[in-house]
């Protein structure tokens, strides 16, 4: 995901040159930066990996808003939001997704009336659910 992020930035590299006369979003940039730092500190204190990762997005976008014109910030919104794909999911969400996938497979196999083998026994469903 980081390689794709850098590619997306590289595609818009012409916009990454700051122009002194263009208006920047200073207030919004400092606000985003402050919120991101607070989220990062809270995530570090509480040990939330997801929050620590999510905090980098407002920090990065806040720096973009402070340093570059608004046109550049709008153009960089997609590459910055693409970084959501590198934030680790919570363990609870992964376990729930695994359990749901197993349930879906089990229902699908039952609907097809296929024999299923578990480590302890062989189950042949008699009728679909």
Short mmCIF file of the C-alpha atoms (twelve columns), coordinates in Angstrom:
data_MODEL
# 
_entry.id   MODEL 
# 
loop_
_atom_site.group_PDB 
_atom_site.id 
_atom_site.type_symbol 
_atom_site.label_atom_id 
_atom_site.label_alt_id 
_atom_site.label_comp_id 
_atom_site.label_asym_id 
_atom_site.label_seq_id 
_atom_site.Cartn_x 
_atom_site.Cartn_y 
_atom_site.Cartn_z 
_atom_site.pdbx_PDB_model_num 
ATOM 1   C CA . UNK A 1   0.000   0.000   0.000   1 
ATOM 2   C CA . UNK A 2   2.898   2.366   0.648   1 
ATOM 3   C CA . UNK A 3   4.229   1.878   -2.868  1 
ATOM 4   C CA . UNK A 4   0.811   2.770   -4.278  1 
ATOM 5   C CA . UNK A 5   0.701   5.830   -1.990  1 
ATOM 6   C CA . UNK A 6   4.092   7.001   -3.239  1 
ATOM 7   C CA . UNK A 7   3.017   6.381   -6.835  1 
ATOM 8   C CA . UNK A 8   -0.118  8.473   -6.294  1 
ATOM 9   C CA . UNK A 9   2.036   11.271  -4.855  1 
ATOM 10  C CA . UNK A 10  4.487   10.989  -7.726  1 
ATOM 11  C CA . UNK A 11  1.664   11.382  -10.247 1 
ATOM 12  C CA . UNK A 12  0.794   14.743  -8.683  1 
ATOM 13  C CA . UNK A 13  4.367   15.841  -8.029  1 
ATOM 14  C CA . UNK A 14  3.858   19.078  -9.975  1 
ATOM 15  C CA . UNK A 15  1.418   20.291  -7.325  1 
ATOM 16  C CA . UNK A 16  3.869   19.703  -4.472  1 
ATOM 17  C CA . UNK A 17  5.789   22.902  -5.159  1 
ATOM 18  C CA . UNK A 18  4.658   25.563  -2.679  1 
ATOM 19  C CA . UNK A 19  3.699   28.897  -4.205  1 
ATOM 20  C CA . UNK A 20  4.029   31.932  -1.923  1 
ATOM 21  C CA . UNK A 21  1.021   33.835  -3.284  1 
ATOM 22  C CA . UNK A 22  -1.487  30.975  -3.021  1 
ATOM 23  C CA . UNK A 23  -3.757  30.898  0.029   1 
ATOM 24  C CA . UNK A 24  -3.160  28.036  2.438   1 
ATOM 25  C CA . UNK A 25  -5.618  26.640  4.943   1 
ATOM 26  C CA . UNK A 26  -3.584  27.517  8.033   1 
ATOM 27  C CA . UNK A 27  -6.355  27.355  10.613  1 
ATOM 28  C CA . UNK A 28  -7.702  24.034  9.363   1 
ATOM 29  C CA . UNK A 29  -4.182  22.688  9.044   1 
ATOM 30  C CA . UNK A 30  -3.219  23.535  12.616  1 
ATOM 31  C CA . UNK A 31  -6.532  22.156  13.872  1 
ATOM 32  C CA . UNK A 32  -6.003  18.855  12.027  1 
ATOM 33  C CA . UNK A 33  -2.417  18.694  13.243  1 
ATOM 34  C CA . UNK A 34  -3.446  19.276  16.868  1 
ATOM 35  C CA . UNK A 35  -6.240  16.665  16.678  1 
ATOM 36  C CA . UNK A 36  -3.863  14.158  15.130  1 
ATOM 37  C CA . UNK A 37  -1.238  14.713  17.816  1 
ATOM 38  C CA . UNK A 38  -3.845  14.327  20.572  1 
ATOM 39  C CA . UNK A 39  -5.114  11.088  18.989  1 
ATOM 40  C CA . UNK A 40  -1.552  9.810   18.625  1 
ATOM 41  C CA . UNK A 41  -0.710  10.538  22.275  1 
ATOM 42  C CA . UNK A 42  -3.960  8.969   23.490  1 
ATOM 43  C CA . UNK A 43  -3.348  5.902   21.315  1 
ATOM 44  C CA . UNK A 44  0.166   5.542   22.715  1 
ATOM 45  C CA . UNK A 45  -1.031  5.870   26.312  1 
ATOM 46  C CA . UNK A 46  -3.913  3.402   25.914  1 
ATOM 47  C CA . UNK A 47  -2.052  1.044   23.596  1 
ATOM 48  C CA . UNK A 48  -4.515  1.223   20.680  1 
ATOM 49  C CA . UNK A 49  -2.650  0.360   17.479  1 
ATOM 50  C CA . UNK A 50  -5.612  1.400   15.334  1 
ATOM 51  C CA . UNK A 51  -5.809  4.833   16.936  1 
ATOM 52  C CA . UNK A 52  -2.064  5.347   16.580  1 
ATOM 53  C CA . UNK A 53  -2.304  4.520   12.888  1 
ATOM 54  C CA . UNK A 54  -5.406  6.624   12.323  1 
ATOM 55  C CA . UNK A 55  -3.748  9.614   13.993  1 
ATOM 56  C CA . UNK A 56  -1.172  9.802   11.227  1 
ATOM 57  C CA . UNK A 57  -3.825  10.749  8.655   1 
ATOM 58  C CA . UNK A 58  -4.884  14.079  10.240  1 
ATOM 59  C CA . UNK A 59  -1.240  14.827  11.065  1 
ATOM 60  C CA . UNK A 60  -0.171  14.321  7.463   1 
ATOM 61  C CA . UNK A 61  -3.135  16.189  6.019   1 
ATOM 62  C CA . UNK A 62  -2.671  19.011  8.540   1 
ATOM 63  C CA . UNK A 63  0.941   19.435  7.441   1 
ATOM 64  C CA . UNK A 64  -0.228  19.482  3.815   1 
ATOM 65  C CA . UNK A 65  -2.813  22.181  4.632   1 
ATOM 66  C CA . UNK A 66  -0.234  24.319  6.431   1 
ATOM 67  C CA . UNK A 67  2.479   23.996  3.812   1 
ATOM 68  C CA . UNK A 68  0.655   23.864  0.465   1 
ATOM 69  C CA . UNK A 69  -2.210  25.723  -1.243  1 
ATOM 70  C CA . UNK A 70  -5.780  24.494  -1.025  1 
ATOM 71  C CA . UNK A 71  -5.724  23.157  -4.582  1 
ATOM 72  C CA . UNK A 72  -2.844  20.863  -3.664  1 
ATOM 73  C CA . UNK A 73  -4.619  19.735  -0.475  1 
ATOM 74  C CA . UNK A 74  -7.695  18.754  -2.463  1 
ATOM 75  C CA . UNK A 75  -5.546  16.882  -4.965  1 
ATOM 76  C CA . UNK A 76  -3.698  15.019  -2.195  1 
ATOM 77  C CA . UNK A 77  -6.859  13.955  -0.358  1 
ATOM 78  C CA . UNK A 78  -7.126  10.640  -2.230  1 
ATOM 79  C CA . UNK A 79  -3.470  9.572   -1.685  1 
ATOM 80  C CA . UNK A 80  -3.701  10.431  2.024   1 
ATOM 81  C CA . UNK A 81  -6.988  8.548   2.471   1 
ATOM 82  C CA . UNK A 82  -5.448  5.596   0.611   1 
ATOM 83  C CA . UNK A 83  -3.189  5.198   3.651   1 
ATOM 84  C CA . UNK A 84  -6.214  3.787   5.510   1 
ATOM 85  C CA . UNK A 85  -5.256  0.446   3.970   1 
ATOM 86  C CA . UNK A 86  -2.023  0.231   5.978   1 
ATOM 87  C CA . UNK A 87  -3.662  0.766   9.376   1 
ATOM 88  C CA . UNK A 88  -3.901  -2.549  11.236  1 
ATOM 89  C CA . UNK A 89  -7.383  -3.812  12.010  1 
ATOM 90  C CA . UNK A 90  -8.289  -4.515  15.634  1 
ATOM 91  C CA . UNK A 91  -7.896  -8.150  16.688  1 
ATOM 92  C CA . UNK A 92  -11.578 -8.332  17.606  1 
ATOM 93  C CA . UNK A 93  -12.607 -7.310  14.085  1 
ATOM 94  C CA . UNK A 94  -10.325 -9.913  12.525  1 
ATOM 95  C CA . UNK A 95  -11.653 -12.681 14.781  1 
ATOM 96  C CA . UNK A 96  -15.253 -11.680 14.016  1 
ATOM 97  C CA . UNK A 97  -14.555 -11.630 10.274  1 
ATOM 98  C CA . UNK A 98  -12.986 -15.101 10.486  1 
ATOM 99  C CA . UNK A 99  -15.980 -16.464 12.391  1 
ATOM 100 C CA . UNK A 100 -18.391 -14.949 9.867   1 
ATOM 101 C CA . UNK A 101 -16.425 -16.434 6.957   1 
ATOM 102 C CA . UNK A 102 -16.557 -19.882 8.541   1 
ATOM 103 C CA . UNK A 103 -20.309 -19.565 9.123   1 
ATOM 104 C CA . UNK A 104 -20.896 -18.494 5.513   1 
ATOM 105 C CA . UNK A 105 -18.852 -21.409 4.176   1 
ATOM 106 C CA . UNK A 106 -20.710 -23.841 6.416   1 
ATOM 107 C CA . UNK A 107 -24.114 -22.569 5.235   1 
ATOM 108 C CA . UNK A 108 -22.999 -22.668 1.604   1 
ATOM 109 C CA . UNK A 109 -21.767 -26.251 1.906   1 
ATOM 110 C CA . UNK A 110 -25.009 -27.252 3.605   1 
ATOM 111 C CA . UNK A 111 -27.021 -25.675 0.799   1 
ATOM 112 C CA . UNK A 112 -25.068 -27.737 -1.724  1 
ATOM 113 C CA . UNK A 113 -25.644 -30.889 0.376   1 
ATOM 114 C CA . UNK A 114 -21.964 -31.692 0.258   1 
ATOM 115 C CA . UNK A 115 -20.345 -33.919 2.875   1 
ATOM 116 C CA . UNK A 116 -18.177 -31.994 5.323   1 
ATOM 117 C CA . UNK A 117 -15.224 -33.358 7.187   1 
ATOM 118 C CA . UNK A 118 -14.269 -31.936 10.529  1 
ATOM 119 C CA . UNK A 119 -11.323 -33.194 12.557  1 
ATOM 120 C CA . UNK A 120 -13.578 -35.411 14.699  1 
ATOM 121 C CA . UNK A 121 -16.321 -36.616 12.391  1 
ATOM 122 C CA . UNK A 122 -17.918 -36.551 8.932   1 
ATOM 123 C CA . UNK A 123 -21.206 -34.695 8.714   1 
ATOM 124 C CA . UNK A 124 -23.646 -35.195 5.851   1 
ATOM 125 C CA . UNK A 125 -26.438 -32.629 5.923   1 
ATOM 126 C CA . UNK A 126 -29.841 -34.079 5.187   1 
ATOM 127 C CA . UNK A 127 -31.592 -30.927 4.068   1 
ATOM 128 C CA . UNK A 128 -30.605 -27.350 3.282   1 
ATOM 129 C CA . UNK A 129 -31.294 -24.682 5.868   1 
# 
